[in-house]
Amino acid sequence: MEKLKKQLEDAAEKAKLISAIQQEKMAHHYNLRSTKKIFNPGDKVIVLIPDSKNKLFARWQGPCTIESRRNEHSFVVKMPDASVRHVHQNKMREFVASSGSVNVIFEGEEEFGDVESTPLIEDSFCQSITSSDQSATQRNELETMLKEFEPLFSRPVQPVAIGEHVIDLLPNVTRQKPHSYSVKMSYRREVDRQVKELLDLDFIEPSNADVTYPIVCVAKKDASIRMCIDYRALNAVTKVPNYPMKDTQELIFTAGMALWLSCLDLLKGYYQIKMHDENRVLTAFSTHNGVYQWKFMPFGLSGASGTFQKIMNNVLRSHSSYAQAYIDDIIVYSKTWD
């Protein structure tokens, strides 16, 4: 019996040692991908606890409030029903208050473009030039030139007469009316204001189109909104012209050999390109107050960037030795000030 007792004690000791080693390994692998959760008294959290009707089923409940820290990995939590529980941090998550629903578009490789809004009408001009790279004479010359061409920076948008955007639909395709998004009531006044601005600028006109595309309102950081149009359904049945875009690496290499660079970003550039008269109805979009269509090229159309690049290439063709454009960004470069 003594021998058997000794064997059992040795086996228990080995099992305890092996268990400790395995627990240490498991803890090591678990901690490789784990992060330390930091909660402070007063923080709002949600807690994973068993459902009252089924003890085998757990759900996240909250918001709960951190009362105090019990030990390194657990806290005393006040539940929504005012009861207090001792909860391990692995069963808690930070509570994030939900916001109002916003229509969001997730776009893949199809050309939809960045979320763009119609620029506001602004009249501003640089009153002074501050730079350590130019001499006083050069700054005076630059300021004189900018003042001479000041109307170009502030005059109303004027359409160009050297091109227009054409939408070429795929053959044997019938356009389907896409799903429309409901605009929040709190956004509708701002949508009306932006639509009125587009009408005043003569960018859009009322439409009687049968197929219209929905608008999407996206909240910006300053609490204002951007009104965008979801043209994905139209782009899906549009034949995109294969116009070659500028090679950005080649542009950087060419401009990099110059000593003086001037970069110009065209404001409202797309709105200087007319839509083909027969294609205006294809751009129709609907709001809560009516249906409108574009007289000028809107953002979001498949092939719009190619049309703009083609027109810019034609405009700068006679100046290509010192000026290049990538869509609506122009760079003028020179090895000398003159």
GUKOLLUM-338305 format. One line per 4 residues: their letters; for each residue x, y, z of C-alpha. Coordinates in steps of 0.001 Angstrom, whole numbers. Last residue first. Layout:
<pts>
a	X Y Z ~ ...
</pts>
This chain:
<pts>
dwtk	11360 83997 -66412 ~ 12150 82295 -63105 ~ 14290 79648 -64804 ~ 14219 75835 -64937
syvi	10475 75835 -65567 ~ 7370 73941 -64519 ~ 3616 74441 -64736 ~ 1546 71755 -63012
iddi	-2180 71389 -63546 ~ -4549 69326 -61398 ~ -8046 68790 -62835 ~ -7357 65448 -64598
yaqa	-3577 65143 -64465 ~ -2371 68181 -66353 ~ 921 69200 -67939 ~ 2670 72527 -68544
yssh	6191 73425 -69727 ~ 6745 71704 -73075 ~ 3036 70828 -73312 ~ 2021 74431 -73938
srlv	517 73972 -77427 ~ -1313 70843 -76242 ~ -2512 72435 -73010 ~ -6172 72835 -73965
nnmi	-6267 69569 -75927 ~ -4735 67615 -73044 ~ -7191 69268 -70650 ~ -10105 68159 -72845
kqft	-8891 64556 -72937 ~ -8293 64506 -69178 ~ -11823 65805 -68533 ~ -13372 63136 -70733
gsag	-11254 60431 -69104 ~ -12267 61618 -65631 ~ -15924 61475 -66625 ~ -15610 57902 -67924
slgf	-18016 56414 -65390 ~ -20070 59206 -63910 ~ -19513 60001 -60239 ~ -19118 63761 -60393
pmfk	-21432 65681 -62679 ~ -20806 66848 -66268 ~ -22924 69869 -67095 ~ -26601 70257 -67925
wqyv	-27444 67756 -65193 ~ -30916 66401 -64542 ~ -33496 67100 -61861 ~ -36406 65299 -60220
gnht	-38460 66711 -57364 ~ -38823 67665 -53725 ~ -37778 64511 -51854 ~ -34849 64236 -54234
sfat	-34447 62405 -57528 ~ -31575 62225 -59980 ~ -31493 62496 -63754 ~ -28114 61871 -65417
lvrn	-29568 59872 -68327 ~ -31887 62774 -69193 ~ -28860 64918 -69967 ~ -27582 62408 -72514
edhm	-29371 63800 -75581 ~ -27921 67270 -74995 ~ -24350 66015 -74529 ~ -23303 67176 -71080
kiqy	-21266 70343 -71005 ~ -17858 70476 -69349 ~ -17295 73542 -67160 ~ -18932 71846 -64180
ygkl	-16196 69215 -64069 ~ -13629 71901 -63245 ~ -15511 73266 -60236 ~ -12218 74571 -58828
ldlc	-9198 73708 -60968 ~ -6160 72976 -58818 ~ -3078 74813 -60043 ~ 494 73877 -59144
slwl	3366 76188 -60094 ~ 6880 74739 -60051 ~ 10237 76474 -60330 ~ 13569 74626 -60440
amga	12587 72027 -63030 ~ 13966 68481 -63361 ~ 11321 67123 -60996 ~ 8535 68247 -63327
tfil	9490 65616 -65893 ~ 10041 62838 -63324 ~ 6810 63647 -61472 ~ 4848 63682 -64727
eqtd	6388 60366 -65788 ~ 5456 58812 -62463 ~ 1908 60150 -62808 ~ 1421 58548 -66225
kmpy	-1389 60565 -67774 ~ -4631 58759 -68531 ~ -5278 56865 -71740 ~ -8872 57078 -73040
npvk	-10567 53683 -73073 ~ -14108 54942 -73482 ~ -16393 53399 -70833 ~ -19482 51692 -72213
tvan	-22200 52385 -69680 ~ -24552 49721 -68301 ~ -22863 49346 -64886 ~ -22129 53081 -64775
lary	-25864 53819 -64726 ~ -26475 51484 -61768 ~ -23431 52909 -59983 ~ -24610 56509 -60404
dicm	-25270 57141 -56699 ~ -25549 60915 -56460 ~ -23868 62915 -53711 ~ -25086 65595 -51324
risa	-22373 66377 -48822 ~ -23464 67289 -45338 ~ -22521 69793 -42632 ~ -21584 68591 -39135
dkka	-18012 69974 -39411 ~ -16665 66430 -39793 ~ -18835 65772 -42846 ~ -22124 63846 -42916
vcvi	-22883 61973 -46119 ~ -26195 62434 -47904 ~ -26830 60005 -50754 ~ -28952 60952 -53746
pytv	-30840 58375 -55734 ~ -30783 57855 -59497 ~ -33696 58460 -61833 ~ -35338 56411 -64562
dans	-38524 57882 -66031 ~ -36979 61280 -66721 ~ -39190 64374 -66568 ~ -36379 66697 -65498
peif	-35894 70082 -63835 ~ -32524 71706 -64645 ~ -28972 71389 -63357 ~ -25708 73364 -63502
dldl	-27459 76691 -64038 ~ -25620 78217 -61051 ~ -29003 79155 -59579 ~ -30246 75596 -60130
lekv	-27169 74132 -58422 ~ -27666 76537 -55515 ~ -31325 75572 -55254 ~ -30320 71896 -55087
qrdv	-27813 72686 -52332 ~ -30401 74579 -50302 ~ -33034 71864 -50733 ~ -30521 69245 -49563
erry	-29722 71420 -46529 ~ -33418 71611 -45627 ~ -33752 67867 -46141 ~ -30947 66773 -43835
smkv	-32877 66752 -40537 ~ -35691 64806 -42194 ~ -33291 62012 -43070 ~ -33123 61201 -46774
sysh	-34639 57868 -47818 ~ -32547 56007 -50346 ~ -33911 54906 -53718 ~ -33302 51465 -55210
pkqr	-32322 51630 -58851 ~ -34659 52008 -61831 ~ -33461 49545 -64427 ~ -31822 50610 -67667
tvnp	-32517 48329 -70594 ~ -29433 46968 -72319 ~ -29334 45774 -75910 ~ -26134 47675 -76663
lldi	-24089 49211 -73815 ~ -24845 52864 -73195 ~ -22519 55590 -74490 ~ -22680 58630 -72214
vheg	-21148 61662 -73931 ~ -19284 64430 -72133 ~ -18627 67603 -74063 ~ -15700 69242 -75825
iavp	-13980 72379 -77028 ~ -16506 75058 -76107 ~ -15742 75370 -72426 ~ -18473 76316 -69986
qvpr	-17912 79354 -67741 ~ -17857 79137 -63960 ~ -18368 82531 -62365 ~ -15352 84830 -61928
sflp	-13143 84478 -58864 ~ -9733 83066 -59767 ~ -9696 83977 -63466 ~ -10755 87522 -62581
efek	-7443 87964 -60663 ~ -5311 87630 -63793 ~ -3571 90982 -63444 ~ -3600 90639 -59651
lmte	-1761 87324 -59914 ~ 821 88823 -62299 ~ 1508 91784 -60014 ~ 1869 89475 -56995
lenr	4351 87297 -58863 ~ 6420 90266 -60016 ~ 6450 91717 -56498 ~ 7503 88362 -55038
qtas	10289 88083 -57616 ~ 11599 91532 -56776 ~ 11555 90806 -53040 ~ 13498 87605 -53641
qdss	11766 84296 -53725 ~ 12266 81141 -51652 ~ 11620 82788 -48277 ~ 7922 83072 -48965
tisq	5006 85271 -47950 ~ 2697 86489 -50671 ~ -80 88928 -49879 ~ -3732 89583 -50706
cfsd	-4474 86101 -52058 ~ -7920 86306 -53560 ~ -11354 85169 -52499 ~ -14793 85160 -54031
eilp	-16623 81990 -53127 ~ -19623 80210 -54526 ~ -19733 76912 -52694 ~ -18279 73804 -54260
tsev	-20793 71098 -55238 ~ -20072 68059 -53145 ~ -17815 65128 -53835 ~ -17503 61669 -52326
dgfe	-14569 60206 -54150 ~ -15077 58551 -57480 ~ -17641 56031 -58651 ~ -15549 54084 -61122
eege	-16127 50409 -60575 ~ -13276 48753 -58718 ~ -15123 48437 -55448 ~ -17616 50871 -54014
fivn	-19094 50961 -50539 ~ -21870 53558 -50556 ~ -23199 54907 -47284 ~ -26691 56096 -46397
vsgs	-26598 57499 -42889 ~ -28475 56134 -39897 ~ -28454 58244 -36759 ~ -25653 57504 -34334
savf	-25163 54577 -31980 ~ -23472 55156 -28639 ~ -20267 53193 -28260 ~ -20007 51014 -25141
ermk	-16518 49650 -24548 ~ -16521 45901 -24247 ~ -16746 43567 -21286 ~ -16647 39785 -20842
nqhv	-12862 39563 -21142 ~ -12635 42231 -18414 ~ -13990 39834 -15776 ~ -17241 40967 -14140
hrvs	-18247 41392 -10465 ~ -21862 42511 -10569 ~ -23952 45340 -9134 ~ -27713 45695 -9606
adpm	-29126 49031 -10800 ~ -31294 47360 -13514 ~ -28934 48742 -16182 ~ -25992 46959 -14486
kvvf	-23400 48576 -12226 ~ -20020 46936 -12765 ~ -17329 45975 -10265 ~ -14247 45191 -12288
shen	-11941 42349 -13211 ~ -8429 41851 -14622 ~ -6027 43451 -12158 ~ -8404 43318 -9208
rrse	-11823 44651 -8214 ~ -11616 47913 -10173 ~ -14472 50289 -9412 ~ -17989 51319 -10449
itcp	-17786 50804 -14218 ~ -21181 51669 -15682 ~ -23383 49453 -17831 ~ -24913 50196 -21210
gqwr	-25854 47489 -21395 ~ -26259 43854 -22320 ~ -24331 41626 -24694 ~ -25879 38179 -24962
aflk	-25334 34742 -23498 ~ -27136 31475 -24232 ~ -26503 28396 -22117 ~ -28380 29859 -19151
nksd	-31512 30237 -21251 ~ -34344 32482 -20128 ~ -32283 34946 -18104 ~ -29684 35211 -20852
pilv	-26152 34578 -19698 ~ -23854 37635 -19456 ~ -21668 39526 -21935 ~ -21345 43083 -20605
ivkd	-21531 46420 -22430 ~ -19444 49306 -21164 ~ -19758 52951 -20115 ~ -16823 54408 -18202
gpnf	-17518 55954 -14774 ~ -14601 54277 -13030 ~ -11840 53646 -15577 ~ -11451 50846 -18085
ikkt	-8295 49739 -19870 ~ -8326 46523 -21830 ~ -4957 44913 -22431 ~ -4573 43481 -25865
srln	-4608 39841 -26890 ~ -2936 38331 -29910 ~ 256 36968 -28319 ~ -1468 36758 -24926
yhha	-3386 33629 -25893 ~ -235 31858 -27097 ~ 1583 32612 -23830 ~ -1417 31701 -21664
mkeq	-1712 28361 -23436 ~ 2004 27680 -22968 ~ 1840 28605 -19260 ~ -1214 26399 -18800
qias	622 23535 -20475 ~ 3632 23914 -18167 ~ 1419 24150 -15058 ~ -553 21073 -16126
ilka	2675 19130 -16722 ~ 3882 19995 -13210 ~ 546 19102 -11587 ~ 387 15841 -13519
keaa	3953 15018 -12450 ~ 3089 15696 -8795 ~ -111 13634 -9033 ~ 1817 10738 -10597
delq	4464 10909 -7855 ~ 1748 10913 -5166 ~ -12 7986 -6819 ~ 3233 6008 -7025
kklk	4031 6696 -3374 ~ 560 5567 -2296 ~ 960 2386 -4329 ~ 4304 1692 -2664
em	2862 2332 786 ~ 0 0 0
</pts>
